[in-house]
Structures are given as structure tokens and as C-alpha cells.
Amino acid sequence: MKLLEVVSEKEIKEALLAEYEKKLVLYKLTDERLKKKYKMSFKEFEEKNIVKERDFSWEVEKDAMDWEHAVKGIRHLQEKITKIKESDNIH
């Protein structure tokens, strides 16, 4: 049995959009939390090499990895959401 025989393409798109939008909110929360913590954007954080400046502490290294993942995730999910919405004019 094929998935499209059980669930419509529209339902799949809507479920996927809901999941992507939920993840997007989580990535944005991480980005905002770390912007407040370091009082700068991720770009500034990297340009100033804060990880090195703070002697490569585990906390700062972990924040850097989490932040990079969140920033890339935001960009990636925004692109996917836009493409899905454009493909079927879902708003």
C-alpha cells in the first residue's frame, strides 16, 4: 500500500509544514537566547572568535555548535517552507 492511497498529498504537505514550523521556532529560540547571552549576533560571535577569546571552554564551544546549527537550520527550513508553500499556494 502506498502512502498517497491512505493520506492525501495536501495532508502530507500540511503535516510537513507544521513540523518544519515547529523546528523553526526552536531554532529561533536558540538564536535569540544566545544573542542575549553574548550580546551579539552569531556572525559577530564568529568574527570576534569568541571561542578562542574564552579559552575554548566547553560551555562556549557547545554554545558555538548549537548556535551554528540553529542559524543554518533557520535558513534551511525557511527555504523549505517557502518552496512547499509556493508549490501549492498554501498559506
PDB file of N, CA, C and O in Angstrom:
ATOM      1  N   MET A   1       0.837  -1.180   0.000  1.00  0.00           N
ATOM      2  CA  MET A   1       0.000   0.000   0.000  1.00  0.00           C
ATOM      3  C   MET A   1       0.885   1.247   0.000  1.00  0.00           C
ATOM      4  O   MET A   1       1.846   1.344   0.763  1.00  0.00           O
ATOM      5  N   LYS A   2       0.546   2.179  -0.855  1.00  0.00           N
ATOM      6  CA  LYS A   2       1.311   3.421  -0.948  1.00  0.00           C
ATOM      7  C   LYS A   2       0.726   4.466  -0.003  1.00  0.00           C
ATOM      8  O   LYS A   2      -0.478   4.492   0.252  1.00  0.00           O
ATOM      9  N   LEU A   3       1.593   5.312   0.502  1.00  0.00           N
ATOM     10  CA  LEU A   3       1.185   6.349   1.450  1.00  0.00           C
ATOM     11  C   LEU A   3       0.100   7.248   0.861  1.00  0.00           C
ATOM     12  O   LEU A   3      -0.851   7.611   1.553  1.00  0.00           O
ATOM     13  N   LEU A   4       0.240   7.601  -0.397  1.00  0.00           N
ATOM     14  CA  LEU A   4      -0.741   8.503  -1.019  1.00  0.00           C
ATOM     15  C   LEU A   4      -2.123   7.865  -1.192  1.00  0.00           C
ATOM     16  O   LEU A   4      -3.095   8.559  -1.488  1.00  0.00           O
ATOM     17  N   GLU A   5      -2.208   6.559  -1.009  1.00  0.00           N
ATOM     18  CA  GLU A   5      -3.510   5.891  -1.042  1.00  0.00           C
ATOM     19  C   GLU A   5      -4.237   6.067   0.292  1.00  0.00           C
ATOM     20  O   GLU A   5      -5.459   5.938   0.363  1.00  0.00           O
ATOM     21  N   VAL A   6      -3.477   6.360   1.341  1.00  0.00           N
ATOM     22  CA  VAL A   6      -4.037   6.494   2.682  1.00  0.00           C
ATOM     23  C   VAL A   6      -4.197   7.968   3.077  1.00  0.00           C
ATOM     24  O   VAL A   6      -5.190   8.361   3.689  1.00  0.00           O
ATOM     25  N   VAL A   7      -3.206   8.758   2.714  1.00  0.00           N
ATOM     26  CA  VAL A   7      -3.172  10.167   3.098  1.00  0.00           C
ATOM     27  C   VAL A   7      -2.993  11.003   1.837  1.00  0.00           C
ATOM     28  O   VAL A   7      -2.200  10.653   0.962  1.00  0.00           O
ATOM     29  N   SER A   8      -3.727  12.104   1.744  1.00  0.00           N
ATOM     30  CA  SER A   8      -3.613  12.947   0.554  1.00  0.00           C
ATOM     31  C   SER A   8      -2.300  13.721   0.560  1.00  0.00           C
ATOM     32  O   SER A   8      -1.687  13.921   1.608  1.00  0.00           O
ATOM     33  N   GLU A   9      -1.887  14.143  -0.602  1.00  0.00           N
ATOM     34  CA  GLU A   9      -0.661  14.935  -0.734  1.00  0.00           C
ATOM     35  C   GLU A   9      -0.790  16.233   0.069  1.00  0.00           C
ATOM     36  O   GLU A   9       0.173  16.687   0.688  1.00  0.00           O
ATOM     37  N   LYS A  10      -1.970  16.815   0.052  1.00  0.00           N
ATOM     38  CA  LYS A  10      -2.209  18.057   0.812  1.00  0.00           C
ATOM     39  C   LYS A  10      -1.994  17.824   2.308  1.00  0.00           C
ATOM     40  O   LYS A  10      -1.379  18.653   2.977  1.00  0.00           O
ATOM     41  N   GLU A  11      -2.494  16.705   2.838  1.00  0.00           N
ATOM     42  CA  GLU A  11      -2.313  16.393   4.265  1.00  0.00           C
ATOM     43  C   GLU A  11      -0.835  16.209   4.604  1.00  0.00           C
ATOM     44  O   GLU A  11      -0.367  16.648   5.655  1.00  0.00           O
ATOM     45  N   ILE A  12      -0.115  15.558   3.707  1.00  0.00           N
ATOM     46  CA  ILE A  12       1.321  15.348   3.929  1.00  0.00           C
ATOM     47  C   ILE A  12       2.043  16.690   3.957  1.00  0.00           C
ATOM     48  O   ILE A  12       2.873  16.935   4.833  1.00  0.00           O
ATOM     49  N   LYS A  13       1.726  17.563   2.993  1.00  0.00           N
ATOM     50  CA  LYS A  13       2.358  18.886   2.947  1.00  0.00           C
ATOM     51  C   LYS A  13       2.048  19.681   4.211  1.00  0.00           C
ATOM     52  O   LYS A  13       2.933  20.319   4.780  1.00  0.00           O
ATOM     53  N   GLU A  14       0.788  19.642   4.650  1.00  0.00           N
ATOM     54  CA  GLU A  14       0.407  20.389   5.847  1.00  0.00           C
ATOM     55  C   GLU A  14       1.111  19.858   7.093  1.00  0.00           C
ATOM     56  O   GLU A  14       1.537  20.635   7.948  1.00  0.00           O
ATOM     57  N   ALA A  15       1.232  18.547   7.195  1.00  0.00           N
ATOM     58  CA  ALA A  15       1.930  17.946   8.343  1.00  0.00           C
ATOM     59  C   ALA A  15       3.412  18.308   8.315  1.00  0.00           C
ATOM     60  O   ALA A  15       4.005  18.623   9.347  1.00  0.00           O
ATOM     61  N   LEU A  16       3.993  18.262   7.138  1.00  0.00           N
ATOM     62  CA  LEU A  16       5.406  18.608   6.984  1.00  0.00           C
ATOM     63  C   LEU A  16       5.636  20.077   7.325  1.00  0.00           C
ATOM     64  O   LEU A  16       6.594  20.417   8.020  1.00  0.00           O
ATOM     65  N   LEU A  17       4.758  20.938   6.835  1.00  0.00           N
ATOM     66  CA  LEU A  17       4.866  22.365   7.163  1.00  0.00           C
ATOM     67  C   LEU A  17       4.766  22.590   8.665  1.00  0.00           C
ATOM     68  O   LEU A  17       5.540  23.365   9.227  1.00  0.00           O
ATOM     69  N   ALA A  18       3.834  21.932   9.313  1.00  0.00           N
ATOM     70  CA  ALA A  18       3.664  22.085  10.761  1.00  0.00           C
ATOM     71  C   ALA A  18       4.933  21.657  11.501  1.00  0.00           C
ATOM     72  O   ALA A  18       5.362  22.327  12.440  1.00  0.00           O
ATOM     73  N   GLU A  19       5.525  20.550  11.081  1.00  0.00           N
ATOM     74  CA  GLU A  19       6.758  20.059  11.702  1.00  0.00           C
ATOM     75  C   GLU A  19       7.917  21.027  11.471  1.00  0.00           C
ATOM     76  O   GLU A  19       8.661  21.346  12.398  1.00  0.00           O
ATOM     77  N   TYR A  20       8.063  21.488  10.240  1.00  0.00           N
ATOM     78  CA  TYR A  20       9.132  22.442   9.915  1.00  0.00           C
ATOM     79  C   TYR A  20       8.958  23.742  10.692  1.00  0.00           C
ATOM     80  O   TYR A  20       9.935  24.301  11.190  1.00  0.00           O
ATOM     81  N   GLU A  21       7.730  24.225  10.799  1.00  0.00           N
ATOM     82  CA  GLU A  21       7.488  25.467  11.516  1.00  0.00           C
ATOM     83  C   GLU A  21       7.765  25.315  13.008  1.00  0.00           C
ATOM     84  O   GLU A  21       8.236  26.254  13.649  1.00  0.00           O
ATOM     85  N   LYS A  22       7.479  24.147  13.560  1.00  0.00           N
ATOM     86  CA  LYS A  22       7.789  23.882  14.973  1.00  0.00           C
ATOM     87  C   LYS A  22       9.310  23.890  15.187  1.00  0.00           C
ATOM     88  O   LYS A  22       9.803  24.497  16.138  1.00  0.00           O
ATOM     89  N   LYS A  23      10.041  23.218  14.307  1.00  0.00           N
ATOM     90  CA  LYS A  23      11.504  23.210  14.416  1.00  0.00           C
ATOM     91  C   LYS A  23      12.075  24.615  14.240  1.00  0.00           C
ATOM     92  O   LYS A  23      13.027  24.997  14.920  1.00  0.00           O
ATOM     93  N   LEU A  24      11.486  25.376  13.324  1.00  0.00           N
ATOM     94  CA  LEU A  24      11.949  26.740  13.068  1.00  0.00           C
ATOM     95  C   LEU A  24      11.833  27.586  14.334  1.00  0.00           C
ATOM     96  O   LEU A  24      12.735  28.364  14.643  1.00  0.00           O
ATOM     97  N   VAL A  25      10.746  27.441  15.057  1.00  0.00           N
ATOM     98  CA  VAL A  25      10.561  28.179  16.309  1.00  0.00           C
ATOM     99  C   VAL A  25      11.653  27.802  17.311  1.00  0.00           C
ATOM    100  O   VAL A  25      12.200  28.671  17.990  1.00  0.00           O
ATOM    101  N   LEU A  26      11.968  26.523  17.404  1.00  0.00           N
ATOM    102  CA  LEU A  26      13.011  26.076  18.342  1.00  0.00           C
ATOM    103  C   LEU A  26      14.379  26.640  17.957  1.00  0.00           C
ATOM    104  O   LEU A  26      15.142  27.072  18.821  1.00  0.00           O
ATOM    105  N   TYR A  27      14.687  26.634  16.656  1.00  0.00           N
ATOM    106  CA  TYR A  27      15.957  27.210  16.199  1.00  0.00           C
ATOM    107  C   TYR A  27      16.010  28.708  16.488  1.00  0.00           C
ATOM    108  O   TYR A  27      17.047  29.224  16.904  1.00  0.00           O
ATOM    109  N   LYS A  28      14.903  29.401  16.271  1.00  0.00           N
ATOM    110  CA  LYS A  28      14.867  30.840  16.530  1.00  0.00           C
ATOM    111  C   LYS A  28      15.013  31.137  18.017  1.00  0.00           C
ATOM    112  O   LYS A  28      15.648  32.122  18.393  1.00  0.00           O
ATOM    113  N   LEU A  29      14.430  30.291  18.865  1.00  0.00           N
ATOM    114  CA  LEU A  29      14.590  30.472  20.318  1.00  0.00           C
ATOM    115  C   LEU A  29      16.050  30.316  20.726  1.00  0.00           C
ATOM    116  O   LEU A  29      16.553  31.082  21.547  1.00  0.00           O
ATOM    117  N   THR A  30      16.730  29.326  20.155  1.00  0.00           N
ATOM    118  CA  THR A  30      18.155  29.131  20.441  1.00  0.00           C
ATOM    119  C   THR A  30      18.956  30.344  19.992  1.00  0.00           C
ATOM    120  O   THR A  30      19.814  30.834  20.727  1.00  0.00           O
ATOM    121  N   ASP A  31      18.677  30.828  18.789  1.00  0.00           N
ATOM    122  CA  ASP A  31      19.370  32.000  18.254  1.00  0.00           C
ATOM    123  C   ASP A  31      19.161  33.206  19.180  1.00  0.00           C
ATOM    124  O   ASP A  31      20.124  33.894  19.520  1.00  0.00           O
ATOM    125  N   GLU A  32      17.939  33.461  19.581  1.00  0.00           N
ATOM    126  CA  GLU A  32      17.644  34.613  20.448  1.00  0.00           C
ATOM    127  C   GLU A  32      18.297  34.468  21.821  1.00  0.00           C
ATOM    128  O   GLU A  32      18.838  35.432  22.362  1.00  0.00           O
ATOM    129  N   ARG A  33      18.243  33.258  22.380  1.00  0.00           N
ATOM    130  CA  ARG A  33      18.849  33.026  23.700  1.00  0.00           C
ATOM    131  C   ARG A  33      20.346  33.316  23.671  1.00  0.00           C
ATOM    132  O   ARG A  33      20.885  33.944  24.582  1.00  0.00           O
ATOM    133  N   LEU A  34      21.008  32.852  22.618  1.00  0.00           N
ATOM    134  CA  LEU A  34      22.454  33.048  22.536  1.00  0.00           C
ATOM    135  C   LEU A  34      22.821  34.486  22.149  1.00  0.00           C
ATOM    136  O   LEU A  34      23.874  34.981  22.551  1.00  0.00           O
ATOM    137  N   LYS A  35      21.972  35.151  21.383  1.00  0.00           N
ATOM    138  CA  LYS A  35      22.191  36.580  21.098  1.00  0.00           C
ATOM    139  C   LYS A  35      22.173  37.369  22.403  1.00  0.00           C
ATOM    140  O   LYS A  35      23.010  38.246  22.616  1.00  0.00           O
ATOM    141  N   LYS A  36      21.224  37.058  23.267  1.00  0.00           N
ATOM    142  CA  LYS A  36      21.127  37.757  24.556  1.00  0.00           C
ATOM    143  C   LYS A  36      22.316  37.415  25.455  1.00  0.00           C
ATOM    144  O   LYS A  36      22.889  38.289  26.106  1.00  0.00           O
ATOM    145  N   LYS A  37      22.674  36.140  25.479  1.00  0.00           N
ATOM    146  CA  LYS A  37      23.773  35.695  26.349  1.00  0.00           C
ATOM    147  C   LYS A  37      25.088  36.379  25.977  1.00  0.00           C
ATOM    148  O   LYS A  37      25.825  36.826  26.856  1.00  0.00           O
ATOM    149  N   TYR A  38      25.382  36.463  24.683  1.00  0.00           N
ATOM    150  CA  TYR A  38      26.662  37.020  24.237  1.00  0.00           C
ATOM    151  C   TYR A  38      26.554  38.468  23.770  1.00  0.00           C
ATOM    152  O   TYR A  38      27.560  39.094  23.436  1.00  0.00           O
ATOM    153  N   LYS A  39      25.336  38.996  23.746  1.00  0.00           N
ATOM    154  CA  LYS A  39      25.078  40.384  23.354  1.00  0.00           C
ATOM    155  C   LYS A  39      25.626  40.706  21.964  1.00  0.00           C
ATOM    156  O   LYS A  39      26.201  41.770  21.737  1.00  0.00           O
ATOM    157  N   MET A  40      25.432  39.759  21.038  1.00  0.00           N
ATOM    158  CA  MET A  40      25.866  39.927  19.654  1.00  0.00           C
ATOM    159  C   MET A  40      25.211  38.872  18.784  1.00  0.00           C
ATOM    160  O   MET A  40      24.632  37.906  19.283  1.00  0.00           O
ATOM    161  N   SER A  41      25.309  39.067  17.486  1.00  0.00           N
ATOM    162  CA  SER A  41      24.795  38.072  16.537  1.00  0.00           C
ATOM    163  C   SER A  41      25.793  36.934  16.396  1.00  0.00           C
ATOM    164  O   SER A  41      26.935  37.035  16.844  1.00  0.00           O
ATOM    165  N   PHE A  42      25.347  35.841  15.764  1.00  0.00           N
ATOM    166  CA  PHE A  42      26.260  34.723  15.538  1.00  0.00           C
ATOM    167  C   PHE A  42      27.418  35.146  14.636  1.00  0.00           C
ATOM    168  O   PHE A  42      28.556  34.723  14.838  1.00  0.00           O
ATOM    169  N   LYS A  43      27.124  35.979  13.647  1.00  0.00           N
ATOM    170  CA  LYS A  43      28.173  36.460  12.733  1.00  0.00           C
ATOM    171  C   LYS A  43      29.258  37.213  13.515  1.00  0.00           C
ATOM    172  O   LYS A  43      30.450  36.991  13.302  1.00  0.00           O
ATOM    173  N   GLU A  44      28.836  38.100  14.418  1.00  0.00           N
ATOM    174  CA  GLU A  44      29.802  38.834  15.243  1.00  0.00           C
ATOM    175  C   GLU A  44      30.568  37.880  16.153  1.00  0.00           C
ATOM    176  O   GLU A  44      31.776  38.025  16.341  1.00  0.00           O
ATOM    177  N   PHE A  45      29.861  36.908  16.715  1.00  0.00           N
ATOM    178  CA  PHE A  45      30.453  35.906  17.587  1.00  0.00           C
ATOM    179  C   PHE A  45      31.606  35.192  16.873  1.00  0.00           C
ATOM    180  O   PHE A  45      32.681  34.999  17.441  1.00  0.00           O
ATOM    181  N   GLU A  46      31.358  34.805  15.615  1.00  0.00           N
ATOM    182  CA  GLU A  46      32.399  34.139  14.832  1.00  0.00           C
ATOM    183  C   GLU A  46      33.528  35.101  14.455  1.00  0.00           C
ATOM    184  O   GLU A  46      34.705  34.761  14.579  1.00  0.00           O
ATOM    185  N   GLU A  47      33.167  36.300  13.995  1.00  0.00           N
ATOM    186  CA  GLU A  47      34.179  37.274  13.577  1.00  0.00           C
ATOM    187  C   GLU A  47      35.120  37.649  14.716  1.00  0.00           C
ATOM    188  O   GLU A  47      36.315  37.846  14.500  1.00  0.00           O
ATOM    189  N   LYS A  48      34.585  37.745  15.918  1.00  0.00           N
ATOM    190  CA  LYS A  48      35.396  38.098  17.088  1.00  0.00           C
ATOM    191  C   LYS A  48      36.101  36.885  17.682  1.00  0.00           C
ATOM    192  O   LYS A  48      36.873  37.010  18.633  1.00  0.00           O
ATOM    193  N   ASN A  49      35.831  35.706  17.111  1.00  0.00           N
ATOM    194  CA  ASN A  49      36.429  34.452  17.565  1.00  0.00           C
ATOM    195  C   ASN A  49      36.297  34.291  19.088  1.00  0.00           C
ATOM    196  O   ASN A  49      37.280  34.088  19.801  1.00  0.00           O
ATOM    197  N   ILE A  50      35.066  34.388  19.548  1.00  0.00           N
ATOM    198  CA  ILE A  50      34.768  34.335  20.981  1.00  0.00           C
ATOM    199  C   ILE A  50      35.193  33.009  21.605  1.00  0.00           C
ATOM    200  O   ILE A  50      35.585  32.970  22.771  1.00  0.00           O
ATOM    201  N   VAL A  51      35.119  31.935  20.845  1.00  0.00           N
ATOM    202  CA  VAL A  51      35.532  30.626  21.387  1.00  0.00           C
ATOM    203  C   VAL A  51      37.005  30.685  21.807  1.00  0.00           C
ATOM    204  O   VAL A  51      37.363  30.245  22.899  1.00  0.00           O
ATOM    205  N   LYS A  52      37.835  31.220  20.950  1.00  0.00           N
ATOM    206  CA  LYS A  52      39.264  31.342  21.268  1.00  0.00           C
ATOM    207  C   LYS A  52      39.471  32.352  22.395  1.00  0.00           C
ATOM    208  O   LYS A  52      40.259  32.127  23.313  1.00  0.00           O
ATOM    209  N   GLU A  53      38.748  33.467  22.308  1.00  0.00           N
ATOM    210  CA  GLU A  53      38.874  34.521  23.316  1.00  0.00           C
ATOM    211  C   GLU A  53      38.553  33.998  24.719  1.00  0.00           C
ATOM    212  O   GLU A  53      39.132  34.442  25.710  1.00  0.00           O
ATOM    213  N   ARG A  54      37.619  33.046  24.778  1.00  0.00           N
ATOM    214  CA  ARG A  54      37.217  32.477  26.077  1.00  0.00           C
ATOM    215  C   ARG A  54      37.932  31.155  26.362  1.00  0.00           C
ATOM    216  O   ARG A  54      37.434  30.315  27.111  1.00  0.00           O
ATOM    217  N   ASP A  55      39.090  30.988  25.760  1.00  0.00           N
ATOM    218  CA  ASP A  55      39.973  29.836  26.015  1.00  0.00           C
ATOM    219  C   ASP A  55      39.324  28.489  25.739  1.00  0.00           C
ATOM    220  O   ASP A  55      39.572  27.519  26.456  1.00  0.00           O
ATOM    221  N   PHE A  56      38.499  28.426  24.712  1.00  0.00           N
ATOM    222  CA  PHE A  56      37.914  27.165  24.247  1.00  0.00           C
ATOM    223  C   PHE A  56      37.186  26.402  25.354  1.00  0.00           C
ATOM    224  O   PHE A  56      37.227  25.172  25.399  1.00  0.00           O
ATOM    225  N   SER A  57      36.523  27.135  26.240  1.00  0.00           N
ATOM    226  CA  SER A  57      35.782  26.458  27.316  1.00  0.00           C
ATOM    227  C   SER A  57      34.672  25.605  26.703  1.00  0.00           C
ATOM    228  O   SER A  57      34.152  25.906  25.628  1.00  0.00           O
ATOM    229  N   TRP A  58      34.327  24.539  27.413  1.00  0.00           N
ATOM    230  CA  TRP A  58      33.303  23.619  26.903  1.00  0.00           C
ATOM    231  C   TRP A  58      31.979  24.355  26.698  1.00  0.00           C
ATOM    232  O   TRP A  58      31.306  24.141  25.689  1.00  0.00           O
ATOM    233  N   GLU A  59      31.603  25.210  27.632  1.00  0.00           N
ATOM    234  CA  GLU A  59      30.329  25.934  27.526  1.00  0.00           C
ATOM    235  C   GLU A  59      30.275  26.786  26.247  1.00  0.00           C
ATOM    236  O   GLU A  59      29.273  26.785  25.532  1.00  0.00           O
ATOM    237  N   VAL A  60      31.346  27.497  25.979  1.00  0.00           N
ATOM    238  CA  VAL A  60      31.370  28.372  24.799  1.00  0.00           C
ATOM    239  C   VAL A  60      31.439  27.541  23.523  1.00  0.00           C
ATOM    240  O   VAL A  60      30.795  27.882  22.530  1.00  0.00           O
ATOM    241  N   GLU A  61      32.204  26.462  23.535  1.00  0.00           N
ATOM    242  CA  GLU A  61      32.270  25.560  22.371  1.00  0.00           C
ATOM    243  C   GLU A  61      30.889  24.982  22.069  1.00  0.00           C
ATOM    244  O   GLU A  61      30.462  24.947  20.915  1.00  0.00           O
ATOM    245  N   LYS A  62      30.198  24.532  23.113  1.00  0.00           N
ATOM    246  CA  LYS A  62      28.865  23.950  22.929  1.00  0.00           C
ATOM    247  C   LYS A  62      27.890  25.005  22.413  1.00  0.00           C
ATOM    248  O   LYS A  62      27.100  24.737  21.508  1.00  0.00           O
ATOM    249  N   ASP A  63      27.948  26.199  22.988  1.00  0.00           N
ATOM    250  CA  ASP A  63      27.096  27.284  22.507  1.00  0.00           C
ATOM    251  C   ASP A  63      27.372  27.573  21.030  1.00  0.00           C
ATOM    252  O   ASP A  63      26.442  27.782  20.250  1.00  0.00           O
ATOM    253  N   ALA A  64      28.637  27.586  20.653  1.00  0.00           N
ATOM    254  CA  ALA A  64      29.007  27.861  19.258  1.00  0.00           C
ATOM    255  C   ALA A  64      28.412  26.805  18.329  1.00  0.00           C
ATOM    256  O   ALA A  64      27.874  27.138  17.274  1.00  0.00           O
ATOM    257  N   MET A  65      28.508  25.540  18.718  1.00  0.00           N
ATOM    258  CA  MET A  65      27.959  24.460  17.884  1.00  0.00           C
ATOM    259  C   MET A  65      26.434  24.547  17.816  1.00  0.00           C
ATOM    260  O   MET A  65      25.847  24.415  16.742  1.00  0.00           O
ATOM    261  N   ASP A  66      25.802  24.768  18.957  1.00  0.00           N
ATOM    262  CA  ASP A  66      24.341  24.883  18.986  1.00  0.00           C
ATOM    263  C   ASP A  66      23.873  26.076  18.154  1.00  0.00           C
ATOM    264  O   ASP A  66      22.884  25.996  17.425  1.00  0.00           O
ATOM    265  N   TRP A  67      24.595  27.167  18.279  1.00  0.00           N
ATOM    266  CA  TRP A  67      24.219  28.400  17.582  1.00  0.00           C
ATOM    267  C   TRP A  67      24.372  28.238  16.073  1.00  0.00           C
ATOM    268  O   TRP A  67      23.497  28.625  15.299  1.00  0.00           O
ATOM    269  N   GLU A  68      25.492  27.664  15.674  1.00  0.00           N
ATOM    270  CA  GLU A  68      25.717  27.436  14.241  1.00  0.00           C
ATOM    271  C   GLU A  68      24.629  26.520  13.668  1.00  0.00           C
ATOM    272  O   GLU A  68      24.101  26.775  12.585  1.00  0.00           O
ATOM    273  N   HIS A  69      24.304  25.463  14.398  1.00  0.00           N
ATOM    274  CA  HIS A  69      23.256  24.538  13.971  1.00  0.00           C
ATOM    275  C   HIS A  69      21.914  25.269  13.843  1.00  0.00           C
ATOM    276  O   HIS A  69      21.176  25.046  12.883  1.00  0.00           O
ATOM    277  N   ALA A  70      21.605  26.125  14.793  1.00  0.00           N
ATOM    278  CA  ALA A  70      20.347  26.870  14.771  1.00  0.00           C
ATOM    279  C   ALA A  70      20.295  27.840  13.597  1.00  0.00           C
ATOM    280  O   ALA A  70      19.284  27.917  12.899  1.00  0.00           O
ATOM    281  N   VAL A  71      21.370  28.575  13.378  1.00  0.00           N
ATOM    282  CA  VAL A  71      21.405  29.559  12.281  1.00  0.00           C
ATOM    283  C   VAL A  71      21.266  28.863  10.926  1.00  0.00           C
ATOM    284  O   VAL A  71      20.513  29.317  10.065  1.00  0.00           O
ATOM    285  N   LYS A  72      21.984  27.780  10.747  1.00  0.00           N
ATOM    286  CA  LYS A  72      21.868  27.023   9.495  1.00  0.00           C
ATOM    287  C   LYS A  72      20.479  26.402   9.361  1.00  0.00           C
ATOM    288  O   LYS A  72      19.912  26.369   8.269  1.00  0.00           O
ATOM    289  N   GLY A  73      19.935  25.911  10.475  1.00  0.00           N
ATOM    290  CA  GLY A  73      18.605  25.317  10.468  1.00  0.00           C
ATOM    291  C   GLY A  73      17.533  26.329  10.106  1.00  0.00           C
ATOM    292  O   GLY A  73      16.600  26.009   9.369  1.00  0.00           O
ATOM    293  N   ILE A  74      17.656  27.546  10.617  1.00  0.00           N
ATOM    294  CA  ILE A  74      16.698  28.609  10.296  1.00  0.00           C
ATOM    295  C   ILE A  74      16.689  28.864   8.791  1.00  0.00           C
ATOM    296  O   ILE A  74      15.632  28.898   8.160  1.00  0.00           O
ATOM    297  N   ARG A  75      17.864  29.038   8.235  1.00  0.00           N
ATOM    298  CA  ARG A  75      17.990  29.323   6.795  1.00  0.00           C
ATOM    299  C   ARG A  75      17.428  28.164   5.965  1.00  0.00           C
ATOM    300  O   ARG A  75      16.671  28.380   5.018  1.00  0.00           O
ATOM    301  N   HIS A  76      17.798  26.962   6.322  1.00  0.00           N
ATOM    302  CA  HIS A  76      17.373  25.766   5.582  1.00  0.00           C
ATOM    303  C   HIS A  76      15.854  25.581   5.643  1.00  0.00           C
ATOM    304  O   HIS A  76      15.208  25.346   4.621  1.00  0.00           O
ATOM    305  N   LEU A  77      15.295  25.688   6.842  1.00  0.00           N
ATOM    306  CA  LEU A  77      13.854  25.476   6.993  1.00  0.00           C
ATOM    307  C   LEU A  77      13.044  26.586   6.343  1.00  0.00           C
ATOM    308  O   LEU A  77      11.983  26.322   5.778  1.00  0.00           O
ATOM    309  N   GLN A  78      13.524  27.820   6.413  1.00  0.00           N
ATOM    310  CA  GLN A  78      12.810  28.911   5.752  1.00  0.00           C
ATOM    311  C   GLN A  78      12.733  28.668   4.246  1.00  0.00           C
ATOM    312  O   GLN A  78      11.702  28.925   3.624  1.00  0.00           O
ATOM    313  N   GLU A  79      13.818  28.175   3.666  1.00  0.00           N
ATOM    314  CA  GLU A  79      13.821  27.855   2.233  1.00  0.00           C
ATOM    315  C   GLU A  79      12.829  26.737   1.927  1.00  0.00           C
ATOM    316  O   GLU A  79      12.053  26.834   0.976  1.00  0.00           O
ATOM    317  N   LYS A  80      12.854  25.678   2.731  1.00  0.00           N
ATOM    318  CA  LYS A  80      11.947  24.545   2.504  1.00  0.00           C
ATOM    319  C   LYS A  80      10.486  24.962   2.656  1.00  0.00           C
ATOM    320  O   LYS A  80       9.643  24.583   1.843  1.00  0.00           O
ATOM    321  N   ILE A  81      10.186  25.741   3.695  1.00  0.00           N
ATOM    322  CA  ILE A  81       8.812  26.197   3.932  1.00  0.00           C
ATOM    323  C   ILE A  81       8.331  27.029   2.749  1.00  0.00           C
ATOM    324  O   ILE A  81       7.213  26.849   2.265  1.00  0.00           O
ATOM    325  N   THR A  82       9.175  27.931   2.292  1.00  0.00           N
ATOM    326  CA  THR A  82       8.817  28.772   1.143  1.00  0.00           C
ATOM    327  C   THR A  82       8.533  27.921  -0.086  1.00  0.00           C
ATOM    328  O   THR A  82       7.538  28.146  -0.775  1.00  0.00           O
ATOM    329  N   LYS A  83       9.390  26.949  -0.371  1.00  0.00           N
ATOM    330  CA  LYS A  83       9.196  26.093  -1.552  1.00  0.00           C
ATOM    331  C   LYS A  83       7.917  25.279  -1.450  1.00  0.00           C
ATOM    332  O   LYS A  83       7.190  25.139  -2.434  1.00  0.00           O
ATOM    333  N   ILE A  84       7.638  24.746  -0.278  1.00  0.00           N
ATOM    334  CA  ILE A  84       6.416  23.944  -0.101  1.00  0.00           C
ATOM    335  C   ILE A  84       5.192  24.823  -0.294  1.00  0.00           C
ATOM    336  O   ILE A  84       4.250  24.434  -0.984  1.00  0.00           O
ATOM    337  N   LYS A  85       5.197  26.005   0.311  1.00  0.00           N
ATOM    338  CA  LYS A  85       4.049  26.900   0.181  1.00  0.00           C
ATOM    339  C   LYS A  85       3.856  27.356  -1.266  1.00  0.00           C
ATOM    340  O   LYS A  85       2.727  27.453  -1.748  1.00  0.00           O
ATOM    341  N   GLU A  86       4.962  27.633  -1.950  1.00  0.00           N
ATOM    342  CA  GLU A  86       4.876  28.067  -3.342  1.00  0.00           C
ATOM    343  C   GLU A  86       4.384  26.938  -4.246  1.00  0.00           C
ATOM    344  O   GLU A  86       3.709  27.192  -5.245  1.00  0.00           O
ATOM    345  N   SER A  87       4.716  25.701  -3.903  1.00  0.00           N
ATOM    346  CA  SER A  87       4.349  24.582  -4.758  1.00  0.00           C
ATOM    347  C   SER A  87       2.851  24.325  -4.798  1.00  0.00           C
ATOM    348  O   SER A  87       2.348  23.693  -5.727  1.00  0.00           O
ATOM    349  N   ASP A  88       2.140  24.815  -3.791  1.00  0.00           N
ATOM    350  CA  ASP A  88       0.710  24.537  -3.738  1.00  0.00           C
ATOM    351  C   ASP A  88      -0.091  25.754  -3.276  1.00  0.00           C
ATOM    352  O   ASP A  88      -1.281  25.648  -2.977  1.00  0.00           O
ATOM    353  N   ASN A  89       0.571  26.903  -3.220  1.00  0.00           N
ATOM    354  CA  ASN A  89      -0.076  28.124  -2.734  1.00  0.00           C
ATOM    355  C   ASN A  89      -0.748  27.920  -1.379  1.00  0.00           C
ATOM    356  O   ASN A  89      -1.869  28.381  -1.161  1.00  0.00           O
ATOM    357  N   ILE A  90      -0.060  27.225  -0.466  1.00  0.00           N
ATOM    358  CA  ILE A  90      -0.549  27.041   0.905  1.00  0.00           C
ATOM    359  C   ILE A  90      -0.113  28.258   1.724  1.00  0.00           C
ATOM    360  O   ILE A  90       1.048  28.663   1.671  1.00  0.00           O
ATOM    361  N   HIS A  91      -1.029  28.826   2.465  1.00  0.00           N
ATOM    362  CA  HIS A  91      -0.688  29.968   3.338  1.00  0.00           C
ATOM    363  C   HIS A  91      -1.316  29.715   4.638  1.00  0.00           C
ATOM    364  O   HIS A  91      -1.184  30.525   5.556  1.00  0.00           O
TER     365      HIS A  91
END
